[in-house]
Amino acid sequence: MPITGADVLRIEREEGRAFDEFACRWADPEGRVARRMAPHFFFDDEPHTPFVICLRHDASETHPGTTKCGFLVEREVTQEQPLGTARCGIHANRPLACRSFPMKFNTTGELTVLYDVPQRGRKDEHPAYTLCPRPWRADEVDPLQAPQDLAVAKFEMEFFRSVALAWNRTPRAFGEFLEFLRLIYLNRVLASENRSTAAVSRVGISRAA
């Protein structure tokens, strides 16, 4: 699951989790993780490998040999639920991409529509990677909250792409990445408009880039 800098800092602050406990860089040379939405970051130890910042995966206890989101809380398999059940352990502070699933804006950007969810989350044939057992219905989505979540997710991902442009000008070690995010995101609120140019120059972000 790709995440943004805003997701990282929110989870750190609200859940009290350290960055390396829940986030990782995921090699994405073919663009299958980014899907032309999430930005690619480069790091000095592998300067030719594009990475996406994602939630970490942990080994599943319910389904040995598979992995799951580190925040997914699994429950035991039962006769009624042969694949088991699970819940998000940070639902109130889940990443924006999770909040906006499975929605997108229509071509005019005015309405929210459901997109078709693939049958499987991975090529692996293990039944644990089966996604939604049936199509979502429009009446299962909050018509007031869903467009707002989607708009915020779109804004934050666009901003994160600007962050990637700034970082990729001079790629550094992954260990320096969190401090770079903090420098940028914690300076997004300015005291006045006339300070915006100086702030943008300081953190190295330019929309024109």
Secondary structure, 3 states (H helix, E strand, C coil): CECCHHHHHHHHHHHCCCHHHHEEEEECCCCCCCCCCCCCEEECCEEEEEEEEEECEEECCCCCCCEEECCEEECCCCCCCCCCCEEECCHHHCCHHHHCCCEEECCCCCCEEECCCCCECCCCCCHHHECCCCCCCHHHCCCCHHHHHHHHHHHHHHHHHHHHHHHHHCCCCHHHHHHHHHHHHCCCCCCCHHHHHHHHHHHCCCCCC
